[in-house]
Amino acid sequence: MTISAANGKLWYRQPAKDWNEALPIGNGRLGAMIFGGAGDELLQLNEDSLWYGGPRDRNNPDALPNLPRIRELIMAGRLREAEDLALMALTGVPESQRHYLPLGDLELQSAASGDLVEQYERELNLDCGLYAASYLQEGVRYSREAFASYPDQVIVVRLAADKPSSLSFRARWNRQQRRNLDGIRSWETDGLVMSGHAGGEGGVDFRAAVKAVVKGGSCRTIGEYLVVEGADEALLFIAAATTFRSPDPERACKAAIDEAARRSYEELRERHVSDYRALFNRVHLEISDAGGEKAGLPTNERLASLERGEDDPGLVSLYFQYGRYLLISSSRPGSLPANLQGIWNPHFLPPWDSKYTININAQMNYWPAENCNLSECHLPLFELIERMREPGRRTAETMYGCRGFAAHHNTDIWADTAPQDGWPPSTFWPLGAAWLCLHLWEHYAFGKDETFLAQAYPTMKEAARFLLDYLIEGEDGRLITCPSISPENTYRLPGGESGVLCAGASMDFQITRALFEACLESARLLGIDEPFGEELTDALSRIPVTKIGKHGQIQEWMEDYEEAEPGHRHISHLFGLYPGEQFTSEETPELAAAARVTLERRLAHGGGHTGWSRAWIINFWARLRDAEQARVNVLALLGHSTLPNLLDNHPPFQIDGNFGGTAGIAEMLLQSHRGVLHLLPAWPAAWGDGRVSGLRGRGGYTVDMEWSQGRLTRAVIRADRTGVCRIRGLGPELVELPVEAGRRYAFAAPFDDPI
């Protein structure tokens, strides 16, 4: 087998030496990191519902009795006393939610030594969602191929040799040196089952099964080994399940494998590729200089050239599509949402628990879902939001005496909504549910599905109801959030004292305004809930507006405090620029200018030093239509915050930067907020000629474009709905085009009329 180095592939000339070089496959529920060892192979595996412990009510019963005093202390400027009391009264009991666990490893130990290996290559083919590896050893060509099938809910691995009877290996389960499992036993003569418990009260039971089907040679089990000897080819079927979904996870595993094993490898592969391409092939991005001479280099060498300051537009297009691949692989209907590591986590105590951090990171995971034409991948997030409503009602009532539902800056598999950690810069922020609910509105804004909106509106309304109750009247009569924070930043008072708790942070008001306006428009479209709309309208008139501070920047807090860390990774006060749409060059030029100053100050002080923060900055510059700054930050993300396998490096690995980077590249190509399709708003001339097809815009539009030296030469717009499409980018003036549902409208330079 020969592996090409086309731009649709990540490829390498050596096996992965560690996890950061392994390659990911997944079907939303099952994931594997494949190391590609010559001879021995390692698959580090995950199942999305394997988390430590079960559901708990962690709401602090002492929160509500102490809330008035905490507010009083904050309003009096007695920050240390307020934070000290909040650390006791406003934290969860206990303070931490549940954490995500690895399933374990499948080790393949080859009978060959692994020495004298030649012509080694491994790849991840994004065009068909397949992993492959190939090498020559002692005159035998060994090849492997693997994929995680969504239709068949198994991982399939094919091992082959080009000379008869040359394939011999042993397969064995491992889970933390076989300490964190309960049993490994034979399944007939050609399979192994690993069993265990996640740990903790109410934790799930899990099973993982592997079965071999061989051509030629023999297959048998000995102890905890599956032994293949003298085969021409072997297929391994891997399945896993927990009691989160199945009362009998072992039966579920075996049923999935038995069903898959009835099909030929060719049929399984075709079913996987067909399913995957139905999503992936919706969007194509081509850049004419697709890396130039770099297109033929292995991926790690291309990254190294970027670190030296060289450009590589082809790697940008590869990275863009890799983000789409990762979302397809980690979030599918029926799975849990992509967590902080997607679904790929090797740690039993993972960084930040590998759960859902909802003060930016989980939301960023889904920024490319709509504009990159993967709206189905958004659905697992909506299912989690729905499950959060009941615990969120308890949190709102128990801790704050409010109606509606609330969440803080984290949640987990059990939809826990009580505060996480005992760290003031992040813990005391009750707007997590409100921000998440804006994703429901975004899904409607792109697809215009009123049936979906009717289902989503009650959830949005409940989150808004909490905010209406939580807001208090400040000294000047405005409605403010208190206590709150600006995630995860710290301010400094003139006397030198620092603090985090505040009465009103800019992002709070921006999120609140966005949610209230979304609820108002939803109710109008559905023709319902006029009295609630009147409450929202009254509250909107009293919510503080975004202020410009003494440096010409967007203020992060209601008061124009100095930041203790001016280069902080969070840039929460620019929510209104992105993902919100409250700051625009046309409607609020003074706020857009202040947003630019904010970004320049952040970057001048070392901001963007984490991968996800740099990804957010790309989206900011795109919204400001600064193509060159957007390009510079894309290259910085790739050159300084990307691992050899192209996964995002916080450090350590977090997947949010991949998704935020992909969304940012899409935002450079097409924007659709404020009711206008803007074609090529921030695409740099330095990336030459190119084309894109299949991007989605709000309003139900699909857009294809071609360009030369950053200037649009051709555009095609397909409308899902009849109406008026407002378009910017076809010339100096805004174009208002009457459109009919199902029709296609093509434009070519000089863009006088549709073709």
N, C-alpha and C positions, 0 to 999 in steps of 0.2 A: 504494500500500500504506500503510495506517495502522497504526502500532505503538502499542499501548496500554501503559499504565504499571502493569500488574497486579503484584501482589506476587510472582508466579512468575517475574519477569524482572528482570535488570539492564538499565537503559536510560539513554540519555544524549542530550543535544541538540547535541552537537558531536563531531567525530572525536577520536580519541586523539592527543594531542600528543606522547606518548612511550610506551614499552613498558609502563609502570605504569598506563596507561589503556586499553591494548589488551585485547581479550576472547579468552579461551582456548576452543578446541575440541580434542577428542582422542578417539582410539579405543583408548587403551592403548599402542599402538605408534607412531602418528603424532600429532603435535600441531601446532597453529598458533595464533599470536597474531595477531589480525586488528585492524588499526588503523582501518579504516572511513573512510579519506580521501574527501572529496567530490571526485570526479574521479579522481585517482590513488588506488590502493589498495596496501597492503603486507600480505603474509602472511609472518610470520617462522616458519620451519618447523623441526621437530625429528623425528628418527627415533630411537627409544629405544636402539638398539644402535650408534649412531655415537659412539664414544669414541676418544680418542687412544691409540695403542699397543696392544700385545697382552699376553698373559699372561707373568708372570715369577715366579721364585722369589726373593723378597726377604728370606727368613728370614736373620737374622744368625747366622753360624756361631760367633761369639764369645759368644753369649748364654749358653749352658749352662755353658761353663767359668768365666764370671764371675758366674753367678747366686749361688753360695754367698757370695762376697765381698760382693755387693750386699746380700744379706739380713743378713749380719753387720754391715755398716755401718749399716743401718736400725735393727736391734735395739739397736745401741750409741748411737743418737741422732746419728750423724755424717752429717747429712742432705746437706750440700754434697758430701762425698766420694761418697756413694751416688748422688746425682743426676748428678754428673760422670761416674762410671763407667757409669751406666745410659744416658746420652746417647750413649756410644760403643758399648756392648755390647747394649743392648736396643732399639735403633731398627732399622727396616728398612733394607735395603741394595739400592738407594737408598731414601731415607726416604719417598718419596711414591708412592702408587698412581696409577692412570690417572684421567683426567678426561673428563667428558661434553662433547660438542661440539654446536653447532648444525648443522643440515642446510644452512641457507641461507635466502635470501629469494626469494619470488616477487613481482616488482614488476609492477603493472598500471598502465600509463601511459595515461590517457584522452586522447582527441583533444579533449575539451572542456577549457576552461581551469580549471575549478574555482571560478571567480568567480560572483557573483550567485546563490549557493545559498540556497534557502529551505526551510523546513519539514524541516530535517534531523533525523533520529532514527536511532539504532542500538540494538540490543538483543541480549541473550543470553537466550533463552527456556529456562528450566530445565525446564519441563513437557514439552518435546519435544526438548531438546538441539539447538536450532537458533540460529545467528547470523543476524541480518538487519540491513540498513541501507536507508534510503530518503531521497531528497531531490528537490527540484524545482529544475530549472535551465533557464532560458530556455523555459519552458512545457512541458518534458519531465520526466516523473516517472521517475527512475532507481531501480532496486531491486536489492538483492543478497541472496542467502541462501547460507549455507554450513553444512556439517556434516562430521564425520569419521565415516565409516561403519565400524562393527565387522564387520557381515556381509560387506561388500564390500571392506574393507581399502583404501579410498581416501578422500581428501578431495574433496568435490564442492562447487563454487562455481557458483551460477547468477546471471548478470547479465542484466538486462532493462531495456527502456525501453517506456513506454506509447504511443510513437508509432513507426510503422514506420521502419526504416532509420536509427535514431538512435544505435545503439550502435557505437562505434569505439574500439579500444584496442590497445595493444601489451603483450605479456607477455614478461618477461625474467627469467632466473635471475641471482641475485647471491649471492656468498659472500665476505664480507670484501673488498669492492671488487674482486671477481673474482680475488683473489690465491690463495685457498685452494681452488682447484678445478683439475682437469686439463683439462676440456673441456666445451663446450656445442655440441651439434650437432642438426640437424633430425631429426625422426622423421616420415618421410613429409612431407606438406604441412601437417599440422595439429598438430604436436607438437614438443617440445624435450626433450632428455635432457641432464642435467648429470651429469658423472662426476668422481670424485676418490678420493683415498686419505686416510684419517684421519690419517696420519702416525705416526711411531714404529715401532720394530721390532715386526713382527707385527700391525700395525694393519690394520683392515678396509678393503676397498674399498667405495665406496658409489655408488649411482645414485639420481637423482631424475628423474621424468618428469612432464610435463604435456601434456595433449591437449585440444584444443578441439573442440566440436561446436556448430555454429551453425545458427540458423534465420534465413534471409534473409541478404543480404550475402555476404561472402567471407571466407575464412581462408587464409593462406599463411605460410610462413616466409621471412624475409630475414635472412641472417647468423645472429645469435643471438637474433633477435626472432621472436615469434609474433604475426602481425598480423591483427586482426579489423577489418573495415570495413563500415559500413552494415548491421549486423545488427539483427534485432529482439530476439534473445536469444542468449546463449552459455552453454554449460556447459563448465566446466573440470574435468578429472579429474586429480588429483595423487596420485602414488604414490612411495614411496621404499623402498629396501631396501639391506642391506649383506651382506657375506660372513659376518657372524656367524651368519646363519640360512640364507642361500642361496648356493650356489656360483656362481650366475649372477644377480646382483641386477638387471641390466638386463632380462633375460628375465622375472624376477619382477614388476618394475614394469609392463612392457608387458602381461603376461598379466592382471594385476589390472585395469588400465585398460581393456583390450579387453573383458574380461568385464563390467565395470560399464557400459561404453558400449553394450552390447547392450540394456540396460534403459532404460525411459523415466525421466525425472527424477522423475515422480510415484511410480513403483515404487521407485526408489532411496531417495527420501525416506521412503516408507512403511516400507520394510525397516529403515532406520535408526531411525525413531521407534518402531517396534514393538519392536525389540531393546532400545533404550534404556529405554523405558517399562517393559519387563518387569522391570528392576531399579529404576528410579527410583520407580515408582508403588507400590512395596511400603510406603513410609512417607509419611504425610501429617501435616503439623503446621499447625494453624490457631490463631491467637491472635485473639480477637474484636476487640480494638482494633487490628487489623492495621495499625498506623501512623497510624490516624485520618486527619487531613488530610494527613499526610506520605506516605500510600500513593500519592498522585498525583504525587509529586515524582520527578525523576530521581535515580538512585542516588547520584551524587556530592553532590547537595544534601542528601540524607538523611544521608549520612556527615558532612557539614559541621554539620548540626544536632546530631548526637551529640557532635561535638567541642566544641560550645557548652554541653554538659551536658544536652541534652534527651533524653528517652527515646523509643524507637521500637520497640515490641515486634514490629511487622511486619517491620522490618529484621532482627531476631533470627531470625525464622522463615525469611526469605530467606537469611540467612547460613548457617543450619543446612542448608538444602537445597543451597546452593551447595557446601558441603563434600562432600555426597554426590555431586553432579554431578562435582566434580573427581576424586573417587576412581574413579567409573565411567570418567571420561575418561582417567585416567593409569595404570590398573592393571586389566587384563582378562586372562583365561586366555590364555596364549600370549605375553603381553608380559613385559618386565622389570618389576620392582617400581617403584613411584613413588619417585623419588630426592629429593634435597633440594629440588629445584625441580619436583617432579612429573615432567613431561616437557618443560616449557617453559623453555628456556634460550637466551638470545641471545648468550652470551659464549663466546669461544674459550678464555679462561682464567677460568672462572666462579668465583664465591665458593665457597670450600671445595670446589672441584672439581665441584660439583653431583653428588656421588656418594651413597653410603649411609653416613651417620653413625649408628653403631649404639650410641652411649651414651645416646640418647634419641630422636633425630630420626626415624630410619627407623621405629622402633617407634611413635612418635606418629602417623606417617602411617597406620597401620593400626588405631589405637584405635577408629575408628568402623566398621570393617568388619563386625564381628559384631553389635553392638547396634543398628546402623542398617540391618541386614538386607541387607548386601552381601557375604555370606561368599565368593562366587565371586571377588570382587576381592582377597581375601586370598591366593589361590593363587599369584600370581607371587612373593610373598615366600617361600612355602614352597619353591618351586622353587629360588630363590637359596640358601636355607639348605641344601638338599640338595646343591647344587653346591659349597658351602663345606666340605663334610665332608672331601673328599680333601686340598685344600690346608691345611685346618685340622688334619688329622692330622700333616702335615709340620711345621706351626708348633709344635704341642704337643710333638712329639718332638725336633725340632731345637733349639728355643729353651729348652725347659723340662724335657726328659727325661720327659715325661708321656705317658700313653696318652690316648685320646679325641681330641676335636677342639676347637680354640680359635680365637677371633678377638679382635681388639682393638677400637678404637673406630671403625673404618671398614672398608668393603669396597667393591668396584667391580664392573664388569661381569664380570670374570674371577674373581669370588669370592675375591679376594686376602684373606688372613687375617693377614699379617705386620703389625707395628706401622706406623702412619701418623704422619708428621711427626716432628720432634725437639723436641717441646714437652712438658716433663714433666707439666703439669697434665692432659693428655689421653692421651699416648702409651702410658704404662705401665699399661694396664688390660686384662687378658686375659679379661674376662667378657662380651664382645660376643656370642659364640655362645650362651652360657647364657641371656642375656636374650631373644635372638631365639627360642630354642626354646620359651620360655613362650608364644609366639604359637601354636605347634602345640597346646599344651594348651588354650588359650583357644578355638581353633576346635572342638576336641572338646567342651569344656564347654558351648558354645552348641548344637551340633548333635547331640551324643551318638551320633556315627557311629563304631562300634567298628572297622569296616573301616579308616577313616582312622586311628584311634588305633593299630591294629596296624602300619600303615605308618610312623607318626610316632615310635613308641616307640624304635626303634633309634637314631634321630637324637638324641632327648632323652637317651637313655642315654649316648651318646658324649660329649655336652656335660657330663653329670654325672660321667662317668668322668674327664674332664680335671680337674674341680674336686676330686674325691677325691684325685687324685695331686698336684695343685698345692698343696692345703692343707698347712700345716706346723704342727707343735706349738709353741705358745707356751710361755712360762715357766710359766704356770699350768696347762698341760695342755690348754688349749682349742685348737681347730683354727682357724687364721687364714690369710688371704691375704697373701702377702708375696713380692715387692713388689706394691703396688697404690696406687691413688689414689682420691679421691672426685671424680668428673668435674665440672668442670674447675676445682675450687676449691683454695684455698691456706689452710693453717692458720698460726697464729702461736704460737710458744712463749713461755713467761713472760719469757725473756730478750730477746725481740724478734726472734729469728731466725724466718724463715718457711720453710715446706716444703710439698711436695706428696706425695712418696713416703711411704708409711706401711705399718705392719703391721696391716692390717685397717681397712676403711672400712665404715660401717654398711650402705650399699647392697650391698656385696659379700655380706654375710651374709644380707641380706633376699632377694636374688636366689638365692643358693645354697639357702636354706631352701625357697623357692618351687619351684625346679626339683627338688630332692630329693623334696619331698612330691608333686609332680606325677608323678615317675617311680614312686614307691611306689604311688600310687593307680592309675596306668596298669597296672603289673604285676599289681596285685590284680584289676583289672577283666578283664585278659586271661588271668589264671590262669597267669602265667609268672614266671620269673626270681627265685625266692625268695632264693637266695644273694646276689644283687646287692642286693635289698631289705634284707637284714640289714646289709650294708656301709653303706647309706644311713642306716638307722635308728641305727646306732652313731655315724656321723658327726654326724647331727642332734643327738644328745645332747651333743655337744662343741662345737657352733658357738656363738659368743657371741650372746647375746640383745641386742636393742636397748635402749640405756640412755637415761635421762633426765638431762640435764646441769644445771649450776648455775643456769641461767636458767629452768629448767622446760621446756627445749626437748628435742627429739630430738637426741641427739649425732650428729654427722656422722662422727666417727672413734671408734675404741675409747677413746681418751683424750679428755677434755673440753677440747679445744683451743678457743681463740678463732679466729674466722674473720678472715682478712685483709680480706675483702670481705663484710661482713654482708648486703649486698643482692644477692648473686650470683644470676645467672640460673638456674644449676642448683640444684635442690633435691633432690638425689639421695637424701638420707637419709629422704625421705618416700616412697620407692618402696613401702614397706609399707602406706602409705595408698592410693596409686593410682600405677600400675595394679595393684599388689599388693593383698592383702586381709588383711594381718596386723594392721592397726590398725583396730579397730571400736569404736563406742560401747558395744555390748552386751558384747563379749568382752574387750576391753582398754581400758576407759575411761580409764585413766591414760595410755596411749600416745596415744589420740585427743586427750586434753587437751593433751599435750605437742606433738602435731602442730599443734594450733591456735596454741600459743605460738610454734612455729617459723615458721609462716606470718605471724603478726603481726609478729614481729621482722624477717623478710625484707622485708615490705612497708614497714615503718617506715623501713628503710634504702634504699629505692628499688628493691626487687625487682620483678620482672615487667616490666622495661623492654624486653625483647625480646618479639616476638609469640608465639613458641612457649612461652616461659616463662609469659607471662600465660595462655595456653591451659591449661597444666598446672595453674596455680593455680585455674582454674575447676573442674577435676576434683577438686582437693583439697577445696575448699569444698563441692562437691556431696557428696563422701563424708562430710564432717563435718555434712552436712544443714543448712548455713547458707545458706538461700535468698537472703537479702539480700546477703551477701558474694559469692555466686555471681553474682547479677545485676549487682552493681557491677563485677565483673571481666569479665563479658561485655561490658558497655558500655565498659570501659576498652580491651579488645581491639579493639572496633570503632572507638572514637573516637580511639585513639592508635597503634594498630599495624596498621592496615588501609589498603591502597592504594586509589586511586579505583576500580579494577576489582575490589575486594573481596578481592584476594590479600593474604596475610599479609606484614607488613613486619617483618623481624628488627630493624633494617634491615641489608642490603637484603632483597629478596624471598626468602623461604623458604616452602614450601608446608605445612610441618609445623603451623604455627599454625592454618591453616584446618582441618586434620583434627582437631587437638587441641581447637579451639573447638567443632566439630560434636560430637565425642565428649562434651565437657563439658556441652553443652546436653542431649544424650541422657541423661547421667548425672543431671542435675537432674530429668529426667522419670521415669526408671526405673533402679533398681539391682537386681542379681541375684547379688551375691557372697555367700559363706558360706551358700549353699543357701537363700536367701530372696529372693523377689520383693518389692521395696519400691516401691510405687506412689507417684508424686509425692513423692519424699523431700526435694527441695530446690527446689520451684517457687515463685517469688515471687508474693504476692498482687497486687503492683503491676502484673503483666502480665495481670490481669483473667481473663476466661473464655477457654476454648479447648478444643481436642481434639487428640489424636494417635492415629494408628493404625499398626500394623505394626512397632513396636519389638520387638526380640528380647531374651529373657532367657536366662541360663544354665539348662540343664536341658531345653531344647527347648520354650520357650514363646514365643508371640507375643501381644503385649499392645496393646489399644486402651484409651484413657481419655478422659473428659471431666471438666472441672473448672469451678468458679466461684470467682473471687477466690482462687485458689490452693488451693482445697479440692476434693478428689475428689468427683464426683457420680455417675459411672458408670464401670464397668470391664468389659472383656471379655478373657478369657484363653483362648487356644487351645493345647491340649497336643499335642505330637508323640508323647509316650510315656505309658504308663500308670504311675501312681505316686501320690505325695503331693506336692502343691504347697504350699509354705509361703509365706504371703503376709503382708506388713506394709503397712498403709495403709488397710485396710478398716474400721478401728476401732481402739480402744485396745489390743487384744490381737492377738497373732500367730495367724493362721488357718492351720489345716492342712486342706487340701482334697484328698480322694481324686479323682484325675482319670483319664480313659481316653483313650488315644491317638485323635486325630481329633475329639474332642469340644470344644465351645465352652461356656464358663461365663461368664455375665453377672451383674454385680452392680450394684445401684443404691442410692443413699443411702436409708435409714440402714444398708444393708449387713448385714441380718440373715442372709439365705440367698441362694444363687444363684437367679437368675430362671429 
